[in-house]
């Protein structure tokens, strides 16, 4: 049984809200990340805070943590040869279902892709990518690097 984990980050839509650029003290769970986002993001980037909030919840979801455990327990393996000793041209990299699910979640959430979105040109998009990566990388078990 997996332990219950508290949230890593809280956005303005949650009960304990992060109030961006207001005089009210921050109530986020990750004070350092909160300060980085406040320092480098403009006031109109609320969608970034909401996305970071969502990825923080996904990263601690018990189902996702089971995928993470599966991916860490059964690491990807390179199988260069088939059963008959021939070169494996179809699928030389063997991965588990947990690893594949984590990879899919990372792609769907755009953990890497947000840095390349062209509609956000008024601020550094790498800050958004950094925040997502900061929260997702420990759960993703290196799926974003292959």
Secondary structure, DSSP 8 states (H G I E B T S, - for coil): -------S---TTSSS---TTSSS----S-HHHHHHHHHHS-TT-HHHHHHHHHHHHHHT-HHHHHHHHHHHHS--EE--B-TTSSB--S--EE--HHHHHHHHHHHHHTTTGGGG-TT--SS-HHHHHHHHHHHHHHHHTTGGG-
